[in-house]
């Protein structure tokens, strides 16, 4: 189905409700606050409907001509064949129809509603589970400030004032957004004096940043969208241009403004859509427009994220740039499989290593011999395709073949993986030793990207499957 949540003005629009029982009462309660002209037709009609002065009630059988002139019709009788007949009539005449408990015959669905003054929130599961919609409705209703009607009235008037006081559409949009955020967070409205002072402050702030607003490198973290930092989320909400990679959780994109320009520059093994030099040039180009640019990167920008290269390119052009850290996959992915990267008795240090460097022939660091001699935890990123080379080199350099090893993939896209892996809520893992981990991985369907963990803590399993 292609249900789109249109908000349609039904004030003074004619609506027909066929049925007069409890379901009809419930539908009327939802509709009347929106002030349609409602007619109820049924042989027997609930007293609550008959006594309602806002309804026109007719206690009789439905007739086909009853639907003429109706903007929408609700078939809520206790007769399945009648409801079916009404649905067919409405579809023939292009009239929106809702058939109770029969989604396939509906032209529109009733959402679970939150309504407070000018605020209306509709939640639908396309009929899959009205209870889920009701639960979410309750959660949203509990979060709505108790002064929301006053706040919305104030913000509606503020739009008029802002248009008169602020000429730049971008500055005006940012001002309205920040003021709305403040009112919602503080559950209050500003006085006229406070409003004018806020306008003056915001204009001064924007004027200072007019030539070059700067770039913020933001680490999206590794895993679900809510693992991003508060500072990172604030940067997203204020972004005017967003340049982003393959995100761990694309729900983060919903937190930017609708007016924000979104540019995808993702890079994955074998699927490079833009070279790093091109990304650097794009950041410089967009920053020079004077807009607030956010560069959103998975994990942490400074842990094999090339954030350092991007920052240097921006600084060379004298563009202000700052970095917001994010939780790196080198820590988060092993943790999702119950593997700590350090342990007081087993590993007093850990080392994050690229498994794909361009400075050596085999893609491994030059100091692999020194790494093999370490007693801590070795964590290889971007090394999945070089797993055999990594294990062979470590073994050749004297690393014990009995050293625990694990290959972990964060289930960020919720892949269905069944063969030969340990499954956790947010990760899948293959466990073994340095001697057999390659064979075990080759016998599974574990996908990329994956983190390779080698050391005593790789044998730990703190989470249950």
PEPE-V959653 format. One record per residue. N is the residue number from 0. RES is the residue in one small letter. PSI is psi as a letter, one per 20 degrees, with the letter a starting at -180 (none if undefined). Layout:
BEGIN
n=<N	N>
res=<RES	RES>
psi=<PSI	PSI>
END
This chain:
BEGIN
n=<0	1	2	3	4	5	6	7	8	9	10	11	12	13	14	15	16	17	18	19	20	21	22	23	24	25	26	27	28	29	30	31	32	33	34	35	36	37	38	39	40	41	42	43	44	45	46	47	48	49	50	51	52	53	54	55	56	57	58	59	60	61	62	63	64	65	66	67	68	69	70	71	72	73	74	75	76	77	78	79	80	81	82	83	84	85	86	87	88	89	90	91	92	93	94	95	96	97	98	99	100	101	102	103	104	105	106	107	108	109	110	111	112	113	114	115	116	117	118	119	120	121	122	123	124	125	126	127	128	129	130	131	132	133	134	135	136	137	138	139	140	141	142	143	144	145	146	147	148	149	150	151	152	153	154	155	156	157	158	159	160	161	162	163	164	165	166	167	168	169	170	171	172	173	174	175	176	177	178	179	180	181	182	183	184	185	186	187	188	189	190	191	192	193	194	195	196	197	198	199	200	201	202	203	204	205	206	207	208	209	210	211	212	213	214	215	216	217	218	219	220	221	222	223	224	225	226	227	228	229	230	231	232	233	234	235	236	237	238	239	240	241	242	243	244	245	246	247	248	249	250	251	252	253	254	255	256	257	258	259	260	261	262	263	264	265	266	267	268	269	270	271	272	273	274	275	276	277	278	279	280	281	282	283	284	285	286	287	288	289	290	291	292	293	294	295	296	297	298	299	300	301	302	303	304	305	306	307	308	309	310	311	312	313	314	315	316	317	318	319	320	321	322	323	324	325	326	327	328	329	330	331	332	333	334	335	336	337	338	339	340	341	342	343	344	345	346	347	348	349	350	351	352	353	354	355	356	357	358	359	360	361	362	363	364	365	366	367	368	369	370	371	372	373	374	375	376	377	378	379	380	381	382	383	384	385	386	387	388	389	390	391	392	393	394	395	396	397	398	399	400	401	402	403	404	405	406	407	408	409	410	411	412	413	414	415	416	417	418	419	420	421	422	423	424	425	426	427	428	429	430	431	432	433	434	435	436	437	438	439	440	441	442	443	444	445	446	447	448	449	450	451	452	453	454	455	456	457	458	459	460	461	462	463	464>
res=<x	x	x	x	x	x	x	x	x	x	x	x	x	x	x	x	x	x	x	x	x	x	x	x	x	x	x	x	x	x	x	x	x	x	x	x	x	x	x	x	x	x	x	x	x	x	x	x	x	x	x	x	x	x	x	x	x	x	x	x	x	x	x	x	x	x	x	x	x	x	x	x	x	x	x	x	x	x	x	x	x	x	x	x	x	x	x	x	x	x	x	x	x	x	x	x	x	x	x	x	x	x	x	x	x	x	x	x	x	x	x	x	x	x	x	x	x	x	x	x	x	x	x	x	x	x	x	x	x	x	x	x	x	x	x	x	x	x	x	x	x	x	x	x	x	x	x	x	x	x	x	x	x	x	x	x	x	x	x	x	x	x	x	x	x	x	x	x	x	x	x	x	x	x	x	x	x	x	x	x	x	x	x	x	x	x	x	x	x	x	x	x	x	x	x	x	x	x	x	x	x	x	x	x	x	x	x	x	x	x	x	x	x	x	x	x	x	x	x	x	x	x	x	x	x	x	x	x	x	x	x	x	x	x	x	x	x	x	x	x	x	x	x	x	x	x	x	x	x	x	x	x	x	x	x	x	x	x	x	x	x	x	x	x	x	x	x	x	x	x	x	x	x	x	x	x	x	x	x	x	x	x	x	x	x	x	x	x	x	x	x	x	x	x	x	x	x	x	x	x	x	x	x	x	x	x	x	x	x	x	x	x	x	x	x	x	x	x	x	x	x	x	x	x	x	x	x	x	x	x	x	x	x	x	x	x	x	x	x	x	x	x	x	x	x	x	x	x	x	x	x	x	x	x	x	x	x	x	x	x	x	x	x	x	x	x	x	x	x	x	x	x	x	x	x	x	x	x	x	x	x	x	x	x	x	x	x	x	x	x	x	x	x	x	x	x	x	x	x	x	x	x	x	x	x	x	x	x	x	x	x	x	x	x	x	x	x	x	x	x	x	x	x	x	x	x	x	x	x	x	x	x	x	x	x	x	x	x	x	x	x	x	x	x	x	x	x	x	x	x	x	x	x	x	x	x	x	x	x	x	x	x	x	x	x>
psi=<q	l	o	p	m	q	o	p	o	j	p	j	q	p	q	p	o	o	q	k	b	h	g	g	g	g	g	g	h	h	h	h	i	j	l	r	o	p	p	p	p	q	h	p	p	q	h	h	g	h	i	o	i	i	q	o	p	o	n	r	q	q	q	h	i	h	i	p	i	p	h	q	q	p	o	k	r	j	o	g	h	g	g	g	g	g	g	g	g	g	h	h	j	k	p	p	q	p	o	p	k	m	h	h	j	q	i	q	q	p	r	p	q	p	o	o	c	i	p	p	p	p	p	q	k	k	i	g	n	h	h	g	g	h	g	h	g	h	g	g	h	h	i	p	q	i	k	h	g	g	g	h	g	g	h	g	h	h	h	g	g	h	h	h	h	o	h	p	h	g	g	g	g	g	g	h	g	h	g	g	g	g	g	g	h	i	l	r	q	q	r	g	g	h	g	h	h	h	g	g	g	h	g	g	g	h	h	h	j	g	g	o	h	r	p	p	o	p	p	i	a	o	b	q	h	j	i	q	q	g	h	g	h	h	g	g	h	j	p	h	p	p	o	q	a	o	q	h	o	i	h	h	h	i	i	r	q	h	i	p	p	p	p	p	k	q	p	r	o	i	l	o	h	p	q	h	h	h	g	g	h	g	g	g	g	h	h	i	i	j	r	o	p	p	o	p	q	q	c	p	h	j	n	k	j	j	h	h	g	h	g	g	h	g	h	h	j	k	p	p	q	r	p	o	q	q	p	q	h	h	g	g	g	g	h	i	j	k	o	q	i	q	p	h	h	h	o	j	r	q	p	p	p	p	j	m	q	j	i	r	g	j	i	q	q	h	k	h	g	h	h	h	i	q	i	a	p	p	o	p	q	k	j	g	i	j	g	g	g	g	g	g	g	g	g	h	j	j	p	p	i	j	p	q	q	q	p	p	p	p	m	h	j	l	q	o	p	h	o	k	q	p	p	r	h	j	r	q	q	p	q	b	r	h	h	j	h	g	g	g	g	h	j	r	k	p	r	q	q	q	p	p	p	p	r	h	i	i	i	q	n	i	q	q	none>
END
